């Protein structure tokens, strides 16, 4: 049985300033095992335990009580417009975000808190006399992989940032300028991941899934090389070749493979499966079934994430929606769409008017919870007409293209996050512990990055081959003859705990009884690249670049790698102009599917602003262009 590393054991790393100078707030988390900064290097076991002081940041903290969701969603998905939102969050759809956005500052502080812990840990490890060479190898590898991971988030989010080195934190180095060049910054990150890849094994230490591995380090190392290629064009050829080599080594290792059904990646029984390389599991922790006490550390627990993402008419808050442009981008037969969302029951004739397919699986229905979307009668069936505030029969809000909850948002909700429990009041007492899985790297990240590198280095046939491998799974061909009964247990407990008289006896999405023919990626995307959009705009990107990134859209919706991948590929602007042309939304937005865009895309905005508080504290740091 796989074991998951426990993040609650926090090593005492001394009084660390977790962000820029003048900050005297130190990490405050539940402490079950405390190891003093000197004692943590007195033995191999203590040194390994000390790593948990860094690992704890692969979840929420007092610096960022929503790490893993809001800052990552805001910068990793919303700028693509494939995920959408309402309220002040809308600024992440129209490029009006600024340096005072709280989530950006919190994410910055969280990432540097982890980096500072890693820096002090690595400094202590260097001089530790009572730690064996074998333990030092593991501990250095994992600490450097973690430091590289958090630096990668900062670098892909903000552009050039201060690079605190081993032994440095914002207490002993209160003022530090951002890296002078992108080459300097990415070389620092590349060095960390290179060292980690050389020090770590393919399998996690002691079979504790959740630890950094050689595969995790290599996947992020390749990503770093590709980012360096984007930022330093004169070195692009060398970087893409190096990235391709790292990615090929992951593929050739045989450590990872695609699971048979795309959909199962987000089920409790599917976590840390064969395609998972790096992930975060949001856990309810000690605050189970309680609004009281200090909930800061668990604000982004699985219960809250479910509330954030569920349909408001089904008890959720609606913090994330998926666009109709995203929904319509899938080819017939691609099971990834129905595995990723549930839509409102928009009248079929309305959908046909715009050439949008009515799903047989997720139309007005959540297939995992076996629940209809919208206002229900006593029998649990969605009813219409719904009488709105003006007394007009309007149909339920989920029977519109755009759900109206003060502001318009697409009537599509992610089932990658809202999947494992209901969002109604019953869930507080019965199914609150409903793990939410947030992926950092899956094997498809490797396949798509490898495909891009192949296209860029003259191996076009190999690039198309990788896309076809991924598409074969997407059409469901790997699911034929598979037994999915292990996934039923959790859902049957959810139904029972909420008083539902039903059971799951068949997996609801993505299962075929016989294989089907899958359209060639090269043929499909070559044609798409040459086809104007609804306002006559043609793609400016090559067909292969359209193919790689449109596959990323289909594979990584509601995963935080999407926007960074589009940026490093040089596709993000073409994506916005082609898939989201300027459009005023018409006069009846509730019954019009396409997104309203009035702003002109500005590539400079893809580097988020340095948080205003950090500029005030660190006298050597400067704001990014465009703010």
VOSEKOL-271954 format. One record per residue (C-alpha): y, z, x; residue number from 1. Coordinates in pm, 1 decimal, padded with zeros to 6 digits. Layout:
N
       c2       c3       c1 seq
        Y        Z        X NUM
...
//
This chain:
627
       c2       c3       c1 seq
  00000.0  00000.0  00000.0   1
  00347.7 -00081.4  00127.0   2
  00577.9  00207.1  00206.0   3
  00952.6  00190.8  00156.6   4
  01176.1  00355.0  00413.8   5
  01361.7  00650.9  00266.2   6
  01739.1  00627.1  00302.1   7
  01819.2  00984.2  00200.2   8
  01740.7  01145.5  00536.0   9
  02079.7  01145.1  00705.5  10
  02120.8  01205.5  01076.4  11
  02418.6  01413.5  01179.6  12
  02621.6  01185.3  01402.4  13
  02914.4  01414.4  01451.0  14
  03256.9  01383.4  01296.2  15
  03308.9  01009.5  01284.3  16
  03627.1  00845.0  01164.0  17
  03485.3  00591.6  00921.3  18
  03776.6  00356.0  00902.3  19
  04103.8  00316.0  01087.0  20
  04296.6  00609.8  01229.6  21
  04432.2  00902.9  01026.9  22
  04120.8  00909.0  00810.7  23
  03955.8  01251.3  00818.7  24
  03704.7  01194.0  00537.9  25
  03350.6  01193.1  00674.3  26
  03032.0  01077.9  00511.9  27
  02921.0  01313.7  00236.3  28
  02573.1  01238.7  00106.7  29
  02274.1  01442.1 -00015.4  30
  02130.7  01598.4  00303.6  31
  01763.5  01682.1  00294.9  32
  01697.7  01655.1  00667.6  33
  01987.1  01714.2  00907.3  34
  01949.7  01644.1  01277.0  35
  02234.5  01741.8  01508.7  36
  02384.8  01473.5  01728.0  37
  02230.7  01626.4  02041.1  38
  01893.8  01705.1  01884.9  39
  01836.6  01354.8  01755.9  40
  01748.5  01232.7  02105.5  41
  01517.6  01521.8  02198.7  42
  01205.3  01333.9  02089.8  43
  01080.0  00998.3  01967.3  44
  01050.1  01126.2  01610.9  45
  01405.6  01259.2  01610.3  46
  01540.3  00933.1  01749.1  47
  01367.4  00736.4  01475.4  48
  01497.3  00982.4  01216.9  49
  01846.9  00935.7  01355.9  50
  01837.0  00570.4  01249.8  51
  01849.0  00683.6  00888.7  52
  02211.7  00779.1  00939.2  53
  02279.1  00404.4  00964.9  54
  02020.1  00288.7  00712.1  55
  02181.9  00503.7  00444.8  56
  02460.3  00245.1  00433.9  57
  02225.5 -00016.4  00292.8  58
  02318.2  00147.9 -00036.3  59
  02626.8  00307.3 -00189.3  60
  02840.2  00562.5 -00005.1  61
  03148.8  00774.8 -00056.3  62
  03344.4  00493.6  00111.1  63
  03218.3  00245.5 -00146.6  64
  03044.8  00375.9 -00457.1  65
  02968.5  00018.6 -00564.2  66
  02839.4 -00128.7 -00238.0  67
  02570.1 -00384.1 -00306.7  68
  02740.2 -00500.3 -00625.6  69
  03114.4 -00530.2 -00671.2  70
  03254.5 -00613.9 -00326.6  71
  02952.5 -00833.6 -00259.4  72
  02968.5 -01011.0 -00597.3  73
  03345.6 -01056.6 -00570.8  74
  03326.0 -01225.9 -00231.3  75
  02973.7 -01368.1 -00240.9  76
  02964.4 -01535.4 -00583.5  77
  03283.8 -01527.1 -00792.0  78
  03485.3 -01768.9 -00572.2  79
  03220.0 -02034.6 -00649.0  80
  03299.3 -01993.6 -01023.0  81
  02924.5 -02004.7 -01095.2  82
  02956.5 -01634.2 -01178.4  83
  03252.5 -01528.2 -01390.6  84
  03420.9 -01218.0 -01524.5  85
  03703.0 -01075.3 -01737.7  86
  03981.7 -00821.2 -01692.7  87
  04153.3 -00788.2 -01357.1  88
  03832.2 -00911.2 -01190.9  89
  03944.4 -01262.3 -01295.6  90
  04159.2 -01279.3 -00983.0  91
  03836.3 -01356.4 -00796.2  92
  03800.0 -01673.3 -01003.5  93
  04151.9 -01811.7 -00960.2  94
  04226.4 -01714.4 -00598.6  95
  04491.8 -01458.1 -00694.4  96
  04323.0 -01170.0 -00512.5  97
  04540.3 -00985.5 -00260.1  98
  04531.1 -00720.3  00011.2  99
  04555.3 -00434.2 -00238.8 100
  04225.7 -00502.9 -00416.9 101
  04040.0 -00172.9 -00400.9 102
  03690.1 -00319.9 -00374.5 103
  03784.5 -00513.5 -00060.9 104
  03916.5 -00200.0  00106.8 105
  03612.7  00001.3  00003.8 106
  03372.8 -00263.0  00131.1 107
  03562.6 -00276.5  00462.6 108
  03546.5  00102.5  00501.2 109
  03176.5  00110.0  00410.4 110
  03084.7 -00158.9  00664.1 111
  03283.6  00004.7  00944.9 112
  03134.5  00344.6  00860.8 113
  02790.6  00195.6  00925.1 114
  02912.0  00022.9  01242.3 115
  03068.7  00342.4  01378.2 116
  02745.0  00529.8  01319.7 117
  02551.4  00254.8  01497.2 118
  02795.0  00259.3  01790.0 119
  02765.3  00632.8  01849.2 120
  02390.4  00622.1  01797.8 121
  02347.6  00340.7  02050.4 122
  02568.1  00521.6  02302.0 123
  02351.4  00832.3  02273.9 124
  02031.8  00631.5  02293.8 125
  02137.9  00470.5  02621.9 126
  02138.7  00805.7  02805.3 127
  01855.2  00975.1  02615.8 128
  01602.1  01114.2  02865.3 129
  01346.6  01251.0  02618.0 130
  01288.4  00930.4  02422.9 131
  01006.6  00703.3  02534.8 132
  01064.2  00341.8  02632.7 133
  00859.3  00229.6  02331.4 134
  01067.3  00435.1  02087.0 135
  01390.9  00323.0  02254.6 136
  01286.9 -00038.6  02204.0 137
  01238.7  00011.5  01831.4 138
  01550.3  00225.0  01784.4 139
  01780.8 -00006.3  01975.9 140
  01642.6 -00308.9  01793.6 141
  01692.3 -00161.8  01447.8 142
  02037.0 -00016.1  01527.6 143
  02162.1 -00347.3  01666.8 144
  02017.9 -00541.4  01372.9 145
  02198.7 -00308.5  01132.7 146
  02525.0 -00332.6  01326.2 147
  02496.0 -00711.0  01328.0 148
  02428.9 -00712.5  00954.9 149
  02744.0 -00517.3  00868.8 150
  02953.8 -00716.9  01114.5 151
  02819.8 -01034.0  00950.6 152
  02945.8 -00917.9  00611.8 153
  03288.7 -00841.3  00757.0 154
  03305.9 -01169.7  00949.0 155
  03196.2 -01389.9  00659.3 156
  03427.5 -01204.3  00420.9 157
  03748.3 -01152.2  00619.9 158
  03729.4 -01396.9  00911.6 159
  03821.9 -01246.9  01249.5 160
  03792.1 -00866.8  01246.7 161
  03806.8 -00585.6  01507.6 162
  03483.5 -00566.7  01706.2 163
  03418.9 -00202.0  01791.9 164
  03162.1 -00184.0  02071.6 165
  02893.7  00071.7  02157.0 166
  03049.7  00416.6  02179.9 167
  03363.1  00320.1  01987.0 168
  03475.4  00433.5  01644.2 169
  03816.2  00452.3  01482.4 170
  03856.9  00808.5  01606.6 171
  03834.5  00736.2  01978.9 172
  03968.8  00381.6  01933.4 173
  04224.1  00414.9  01650.7 174
  04395.8  00081.3  01716.4 175
  04203.4 -00233.9  01789.3 176
  04304.0 -00594.0  01730.4 177
  04080.6 -00844.4  01561.2 178
  03865.7 -01058.6  01787.7 179
  04096.1 -01302.8  01963.7 180
  03878.3 -01603.8  01879.5 181
  03596.0 -01686.9  01642.2 182
  03382.3 -01761.9  01947.2 183
  03429.3 -01406.5  02076.7 184
  03347.6 -01252.8  01739.1 185
  03039.1 -01459.7  01661.7 186
  02908.3 -01425.0  02017.6 187
  02919.4 -01044.7  01973.5 188
  02715.8 -01073.1  01652.5 189
  02479.0 -01329.1  01806.4 190
  02414.7 -01095.5  02098.2 191
  02321.5 -00811.0  01861.1 192
  02078.4 -01020.5  01659.8 193
  01931.8 -01183.5  01972.3 194
  01859.4 -00842.6  02121.7 195
  01716.6 -00716.2  01793.1 196
  01491.2 -01020.9  01755.7 197
  01355.1 -00965.5  02106.0 198
  01299.5 -00591.7  02054.6 199
  01146.0 -00585.8  01706.0 200
  00812.5 -00697.0  01561.8 201
  00745.7 -00921.4  01262.9 202
  00604.6 -00632.2  01062.2 203
  00818.7 -00322.5  00999.3 204
  00753.7 -00004.2  01196.0 205
  00477.1  00205.7  01041.5 206
  00458.3 -00046.7  00754.8 207
  00782.7  00097.8  00613.5 208
  00932.9 -00192.0  00420.5 209
  01309.8 -00164.5  00423.7 210
  01329.3 -00143.6  00802.8 211
  01476.4 -00424.3  01010.4 212
  01223.2 -00667.0  01156.4 213
  01211.8 -00964.3  01391.0 214
  01226.3 -01193.1  01086.1 215
  01537.5 -01023.1  00948.7 216
  01711.7 -01042.3  01288.9 217
  01619.5 -01408.8  01338.6 218
  01730.7 -01508.7  00987.7 219
  02072.2 -01350.8  01040.4 220
  02088.0 -01483.4  01397.3 221
  02044.5 -01837.5  01266.0 222
  02309.6 -01767.5  01003.6 223
  02544.9 -01648.3  01279.8 224
  02486.3 -01965.4  01483.0 225
  02565.3 -02176.7  01175.4 226
  02883.0 -01980.0  01111.9 227
  02984.1 -02025.4  01475.7 228
  02924.2 -02399.2  01436.2 229
  03156.5 -02399.7  01133.5 230
  03427.2 -02197.4  01309.6 231
  03392.6 -02362.3  01653.8 232
  03331.2 -02734.7  01588.0 233
  03326.3 -02825.6  01957.6 234
  03010.4 -02613.1  01995.1 235
  02852.1 -02715.9  01664.0 236
  02574.7 -02935.9  01803.2 237
  02442.3 -02664.4  02033.7 238
  02472.3 -02399.2  01761.1 239
  02283.2 -02601.0  01499.0 240
  02001.9 -02670.6  01745.1 241
  01975.8 -02301.6  01832.4 242
  01981.7 -02204.5  01465.6 243
  01711.8 -02460.2  01390.0 244
  01493.3 -02312.5  01663.0 245
  01523.9 -01959.4  01523.9 246
  01450.3 -02076.1  01170.4 247
  01151.1 -02282.2  01281.9 248
  01008.9 -01977.1  01458.3 249
  01028.0 -01782.8  01130.2 250
  00848.6 -02061.7  00944.5 251
  00583.2 -02100.0  01216.7 252
  00519.9 -01724.0  01232.8 253
  00339.8 -01731.4  00898.4 254
  00498.6 -01396.1  00811.8 255
  00669.8 -01522.7  00497.3 256
  00590.7 -01762.5  00215.7 257
  00718.9 -01852.1 -00128.1 258
  00577.0 -01636.8 -00405.6 259
  00402.0 -01839.4 -00673.3 260
  00665.6 -01776.9 -00941.7 261
  01039.1 -01766.8 -00862.0 262
  01097.0 -01532.5 -01156.4 263
  00881.9 -01245.9 -01030.2 264
  01113.8 -01175.7 -00735.9 265
  01323.9 -00948.0 -00959.9 266
  01040.1 -00753.0 -01122.0 267
  00952.7 -00404.2 -00991.4 268
  00602.4 -00522.2 -00900.4 269
  00753.9 -00813.4 -00709.4 270
  00972.0 -00618.3 -00468.5 271
  00912.3 -00657.6 -00091.8 272
  00685.5 -00951.2 -00155.7 273
  00591.1 -01233.8  00080.3 274
  00930.7 -01403.4  00062.3 275
  01150.3 -01093.1  00096.5 276
  01313.3 -01073.6  00440.0 277
  01597.0 -00825.9  00376.6 278
  01699.2 -00649.8  00056.4 279
  01851.8 -00345.6 -00104.6 280
  01680.9 -00158.1 -00388.4 281
  01929.6  00030.0 -00601.1 282
  01771.1  00366.1 -00686.2 283
  01877.4  00622.5 -00945.8 284
  01851.5  00900.2 -00689.4 285
  01903.2  01265.3 -00785.9 286
  02142.1  01190.0 -01073.7 287
  01867.0  01081.8 -01315.0 288
  01982.6  01083.8 -01677.5 289
  02311.4  01257.5 -01613.6 290
  02677.8  01172.3 -01648.7 291
  02774.8  01509.2 -01503.4 292
  02822.8  01625.1 -01145.9 293
  02920.8  01411.2 -00851.2 294
  02805.0  01060.9 -00945.1 295
  03005.4  00894.0 -00668.8 296
  02707.1  00835.8 -00447.5 297
  02502.8  00676.9 -00725.5 298
  02767.0  00489.6 -00922.8 299
  02600.1  00156.7 -00844.3 300
  02258.2  00286.3 -00936.7 301
  02020.8  00058.0 -01131.0 302
  02125.6  00201.3 -01464.4 303
  02491.4  00122.5 -01399.0 304
  02415.9 -00225.8 -01264.4 305
  02224.6 -00298.8 -01582.7 306
  02529.4 -00186.9 -01784.4 307
  02759.6 -00399.9 -01568.5 308
  02560.7 -00717.8 -01630.5 309
  02414.7 -00686.8 -01981.5 310
  02549.8 -00866.7 -02286.8 311
  02815.0 -00643.2 -02453.5 312
  02664.1 -00699.0 -02798.3 313
  02342.1 -00555.7 -02656.4 314
  02511.7 -00247.8 -02513.4 315
  02636.3 -00377.8 -02179.1 316
  02980.0 -00404.0 -02024.2 317
  02975.4 -00772.0 -01934.5 318
  03105.2 -00747.4 -01575.5 319
  02922.3 -01063.5 -01474.9 320
  02861.7 -01387.2 -01660.8 321
  02714.0 -01721.0 -01553.4 322
  02898.9 -02045.3 -01623.4 323
  02789.8 -02333.7 -01842.3 324
  02854.3 -02564.0 -01546.1 325
  02591.1 -02364.9 -01357.8 326
  02352.8 -02371.5 -01656.1 327
  02391.5 -02749.2 -01693.6 328
  02328.4 -02827.6 -01326.2 329
  01950.1 -02786.1 -01354.5 330
  01714.4 -03078.9 -01394.3 331
  01460.2 -03073.7 -01679.9 332
  01152.0 -02885.1 -01568.1 333
  01323.5 -02659.3 -01312.6 334
  01205.9 -02308.8 -01409.1 335
  01470.0 -02128.6 -01200.5 336
  01731.9 -02152.5 -01474.1 337
  01530.0 -01972.2 -01740.7 338
  01414.9 -01721.5 -01477.9 339
  01777.3 -01632.4 -01402.4 340
  01956.5 -01595.5 -01734.9 341
  01967.5 -01541.5 -02108.4 342
  02217.0 -01739.8 -02316.6 343
  02387.2 -01696.2 -02646.7 344
  02236.1 -01877.8 -02944.3 345
  02501.2 -02149.1 -02941.7 346
  02429.6 -02398.4 -03224.0 347
  02207.8 -02678.9 -03098.5 348
  02443.7 -02945.4 -03230.9 349
  02728.7 -02795.1 -03028.1 350
  02518.6 -02798.8 -02712.1 351
  02402.0 -03156.8 -02770.8 352
  02764.4 -03268.6 -02803.4 353
  02814.2 -03184.2 -02436.2 354
  02472.5 -03291.0 -02315.4 355
  02353.0 -02933.1 -02258.4 356
  01985.4 -02854.8 -02305.2 357
  01884.7 -02582.4 -02548.8 358
  01632.7 -02366.4 -02366.3 359
  01301.5 -02295.6 -02536.8 360
  01278.7 -01962.0 -02356.4 361
  01620.5 -01797.2 -02316.7 362
  01827.2 -01937.5 -02606.0 363
  01970.5 -01629.0 -02776.6 364
  01682.7 -01428.0 -02634.0 365
  01600.1 -01201.2 -02341.0 366
  01236.7 -01291.9 -02261.3 367
  01161.1 -00984.1 -02048.1 368
  01294.5 -00728.1 -02293.7 369
  01180.0 -00939.2 -02592.0 370
  01519.4 -00885.0 -02747.3 371
  01761.2 -01113.7 -02929.7 372
  02120.2 -01137.1 -02807.7 373
  02391.5 -01042.1 -03054.1 374
  02461.0 -00834.4 -03366.9 375
  02130.7 -00746.5 -03537.0 376
  02021.5 -00644.1 -03885.4 377
  01780.1 -00358.6 -03964.3 378
  01487.9 -00582.5 -03871.2 379
  01631.0 -00644.8 -03526.5 380
  01721.9 -01007.2 -03596.9 381
  02054.8 -01159.7 -03498.1 382
  02260.2 -01219.0 -03810.2 383
  02546.6 -01440.3 -03909.0 384
  02804.7 -01455.9 -04032.3 385
  02975.0 -01189.8 -03822.6 386
  03307.9 -01073.6 -03968.9 387
  03568.8 -01054.6 -03693.3 388
  03872.8 -00822.3 -03677.9 389
  04075.3 -01064.3 -03891.0 390
  03809.6 -01065.0 -04162.3 391
  03699.9 -01418.0 -04081.7 392
  03334.9 -01518.5 -04081.5 393
  03294.5 -01621.6 -03720.8 394
  02927.0 -01588.0 -03635.1 395
  02825.0 -01340.6 -03368.4 396
  03009.7 -01365.4 -03040.8 397
  02686.4 -01463.2 -02870.8 398
  02669.1 -01775.7 -03087.4 399
  02968.4 -01922.6 -02906.0 400
  02989.5 -02099.4 -02571.7 401
  03239.5 -01837.6 -02464.6 402
  03188.1 -01476.9 -02564.0 403
  03510.1 -01313.1 -02683.8 404
  03555.8 -00952.9 -02574.3 405
  03931.8 -00938.6 -02542.7 406
  03906.8 -01236.2 -02308.1 407
  03676.2 -01536.8 -02303.7 408
  03369.8 -01543.0 -02077.0 409
  03062.7 -01770.0 -02081.8 410
  02787.0 -01647.7 -02314.3 411
  02528.8 -01639.5 -02034.7 412
  02399.9 -01320.8 -01871.1 413
  02200.5 -01278.3 -01551.5 414
  01843.0 -01157.2 -01585.5 415
  01815.8 -01110.8 -01210.9 416
  02003.8 -00783.1 -01257.0 417
  01976.1 -00711.6 -01632.0 418
  01600.0 -00735.9 -01657.9 419
  01402.2 -00415.0 -01621.9 420
  01553.8 -00194.0 -01895.1 421
  01753.7 -00216.9 -02214.8 422
  02126.7 -00151.4 -02211.1 423
  02130.7  00059.1 -02527.3 424
  02152.8  00436.7 -02553.3 425
  01776.1  00485.9 -02564.5 426
  01751.6  00392.9 -02199.1 427
  01932.3  00708.1 -02090.3 428
  01636.8  00924.8 -02175.7 429
  01339.2  00698.2 -02118.2 430
  01387.5  00412.2 -01875.0 431
  01685.6  00501.5 -01659.3 432
  01487.6  00461.2 -01337.5 433
  01476.1  00086.0 -01353.3 434
  01507.2 -00049.7 -00997.9 435
  01756.1 -00327.2 -00936.2 436
  01675.5 -00557.0 -00645.4 437
  01960.6 -00709.1 -00442.5 438
  01839.6 -00964.8 -00189.2 439
  02012.4 -01029.8  00141.3 440
  01765.4 -01284.7  00276.2 441
  01466.2 -01446.9  00109.6 442
  01239.7 -01712.1  00257.8 443
  01429.7 -01982.4  00061.4 444
  01738.5 -01889.0  00270.2 445
  01537.4 -01985.9  00576.2 446
  01410.2 -02311.6  00422.1 447
  01755.5 -02423.6  00308.5 448
  01929.3 -02326.0  00633.7 449
  01652.4 -02503.4  00825.5 450
  01693.5 -02812.1  00607.1 451
  02069.1 -02816.3  00676.7 452
  02011.4 -02782.4  01051.1 453
  01757.5 -03066.4  01039.6 454
  02005.1 -03294.2  00863.7 455
  02273.2 -03206.5  01117.5 456
  02047.8 -03269.8  01419.3 457
  01902.3 -03604.6  01318.9 458
  01578.2 -03492.6  01150.8 459
  01662.3 -03622.0  00804.8 460
  01303.5 -03666.1  00685.7 461
  01222.4 -03305.0  00776.2 462
  01531.4 -03188.5  00588.1 463
  01427.4 -03363.5  00267.3 464
  01073.6 -03230.5  00313.5 465
  01198.0 -02870.8  00311.4 466
  01393.5 -02930.7 -00009.6 467
  01084.6 -03077.7 -00176.7 468
  00878.4 -02773.0 -00074.3 469
  01127.3 -02546.4 -00248.6 470
  01151.9 -02771.7 -00553.6 471
  00773.1 -02777.9 -00593.2 472
  00782.3 -02401.3 -00648.2 473
  01089.8 -02435.9 -00869.8 474
  00902.1 -02664.8 -01110.4 475
  00624.6 -02404.6 -01140.3 476
  00342.9 -02581.4 -00957.8 477
  00249.3 -02275.5 -00751.8 478
  00199.3 -02070.6 -01069.8 479
 -00100.3 -02264.4 -01202.2 480
 -00405.9 -02040.2 -01225.4 481
 -00225.0 -01726.9 -01103.5 482
 -00277.9 -01381.0 -01253.9 483
  00052.0 -01208.5 -01340.8 484
 -00088.1 -00901.9 -01515.3 485
  00044.8 -00662.9 -01248.9 486
  00395.8 -00737.7 -01376.1 487
  00318.2 -00626.7 -01732.3 488
  00291.6 -00252.3 -01667.8 489
  00660.3 -00183.6 -01616.2 490
  00770.8 -00380.8 -01920.9 491
  00508.4 -00220.9 -02144.4 492
  00641.4  00119.9 -02036.0 493
  00994.4  00005.3 -02119.8 494
  00886.8 -00110.5 -02465.3 495
  00693.0  00211.1 -02531.2 496
  00966.9  00439.8 -02404.0 497
  01220.0  00273.3 -02631.9 498
  01000.2  00286.3 -02941.2 499
  00926.8 -00086.4 -02947.1 500
  00597.2 -00179.0 -03107.8 501
  00505.2 -00456.1 -02866.3 502
  00335.9 -00531.8 -02536.3 503
  00357.7 -00801.3 -02270.8 504
  00033.9 -00995.8 -02246.3 505
  00167.0 -01316.5 -02092.4 506
  00431.8 -01359.2 -01824.8 507
  00732.7 -01503.2 -02011.4 508
  00888.6 -01746.1 -01761.8 509
  00779.7 -02006.6 -01510.7 510
  00402.2 -02018.1 -01566.6 511
  00227.6 -02356.6 -01598.3 512
 -00129.6 -02438.4 -01692.2 513
 -00134.3 -02761.1 -01492.2 514
  00078.7 -02910.3 -01216.6 515
  00363.8 -03147.2 -01293.0 516
  00542.7 -03422.6 -01105.9 517
  00858.0 -03309.4 -00927.8 518
  01149.4 -03552.6 -00879.4 519
  01220.0 -03640.1 -00516.7 520
  01515.2 -03443.1 -00381.4 521
  01637.6 -03746.4 -00185.9 522
  01634.0 -03976.3 -00488.5 523
  01788.8 -03726.6 -00726.9 524
  02072.0 -03607.6 -00502.4 525
  02152.9 -03951.6 -00362.6 526
  02214.7 -04061.1 -00720.5 527
  02408.6 -03744.2 -00805.7 528
  02628.0 -03781.4 -00498.3 529
  02730.6 -04129.1 -00619.2 530
  02789.5 -04024.0 -00982.5 531
  03148.4 -03934.6 -01085.6 532
  03203.2 -03609.3 -01273.9 533
  03356.0 -03591.7 -01621.0 534
  03709.5 -03654.0 -01490.5 535
  03610.1 -03936.0 -01254.6 536
  03592.8 -03737.5 -00929.3 537
  03329.1 -03839.7 -00674.9 538
  03168.9 -03608.1 -00420.6 539
  03327.9 -03630.6 -00077.4 540
  03022.2 -03472.6  00087.5 541
  02720.3 -03664.0  00215.0 542
  02416.2 -03674.7 -00013.7 543
  02221.3 -03428.5  00204.5 544
  02504.2 -03174.5  00193.3 545
  02523.9 -03206.6 -00184.9 546
  02146.1 -03159.1 -00201.6 547
  02127.9 -02849.0  00018.8 548
  02414.7 -02675.1 -00157.2 549
  02322.5 -02768.9 -00511.7 550
  01976.9 -02627.8 -00438.1 551
  02150.5 -02311.5 -00316.5 552
  02334.4 -02292.0 -00649.9 553
  02006.4 -02313.8 -00837.5 554
  01821.5 -02072.4 -00611.1 555
  02086.9 -01809.4 -00533.0 556
  02289.3 -01759.8 -00851.4 557
  02389.8 -01390.4 -00868.8 558
  02287.6 -01344.0 -00504.1 559
  02563.7 -01261.7 -00260.9 560
  02480.0 -01530.3 -00003.4 561
  02592.4 -01820.0 -00225.0 562
  02964.2 -01845.0 -00145.5 563
  02925.2 -01773.6  00229.5 564
  02653.9 -02040.5  00252.1 565
  02876.3 -02296.6  00079.8 566
  03165.7 -02210.7  00310.0 567
  02969.4 -02231.1  00636.5 568
  02826.2 -02564.1  00518.1 569
  03173.8 -02705.2  00451.8 570
  03090.1 -02770.0  00086.1 571
  03287.5 -02511.7 -00110.3 572
  03597.5 -02725.5 -00178.0 573
  03394.0 -03028.7 -00283.0 574
  03187.4 -02801.5 -00507.5 575
  03493.3 -02664.2 -00688.5 576
  03656.1 -03005.2 -00732.4 577
  03334.6 -03171.0 -00855.0 578
  03171.2 -02898.0 -01062.7 579
  03489.2 -02724.4 -01183.4 580
  03761.1 -02987.1 -01222.9 581
  04098.6 -02871.3 -01349.1 582
  04067.0 -02818.5 -01722.3 583
  04281.1 -02629.8 -01974.3 584
  03974.9 -02545.0 -02185.0 585
  04090.5 -02721.6 -02496.9 586
  04228.9 -02554.1 -02807.1 587
  03906.1 -02386.9 -02918.3 588
  03769.4 -02229.5 -02602.2 589
  03501.5 -02030.9 -02786.4 590
  03333.7 -02357.7 -02879.5 591
  03404.5 -02545.1 -02555.2 592
  03159.4 -02496.5 -02267.3 593
  03347.6 -02591.8 -01955.0 594
  03548.6 -02346.9 -01746.9 595
  03925.9 -02331.7 -01747.8 596
  04066.3 -02401.8 -01401.1 597
  04436.8 -02442.5 -01340.5 598
  04467.8 -02346.4 -00971.3 599
  04449.0 -02581.9 -00673.3 600
  04173.7 -02477.7 -00436.1 601
  04299.9 -02331.8 -00106.8 602
  04040.2 -02310.5  00172.3 603
  04253.1 -02046.9  00348.7 604
  04176.2 -01809.8  00062.2 605
  03808.9 -01814.2  00157.2 606
  03899.8 -01557.5  00422.3 607
  03976.5 -01250.6  00214.4 608
  04293.2 -01054.6  00299.1 609
  04264.9 -00767.5  00545.4 610
  04300.7 -00453.7  00326.1 611
  04660.4 -00336.0  00318.4 612
  04571.3  00022.3  00413.0 613
  04394.0 -00095.1  00728.1 614
  04702.3 -00284.6  00846.9 615
  04909.9  00030.2  00799.5 616
  04664.4  00243.0  00997.3 617
  04573.3 -00001.9  01274.2 618
  04892.5 -00120.8  01444.8 619
  04717.0 -00404.1  01629.1 620
  04563.8 -00579.3  01330.7 621
  04739.4 -00869.1  01155.2 622
  04703.3 -01016.3  00808.1 623
  04509.5 -01337.6  00755.7 624
  04695.8 -01665.4  00690.9 625
  04760.2 -01732.6  00323.6 626
  04849.6 -01376.6  00222.2 627
//
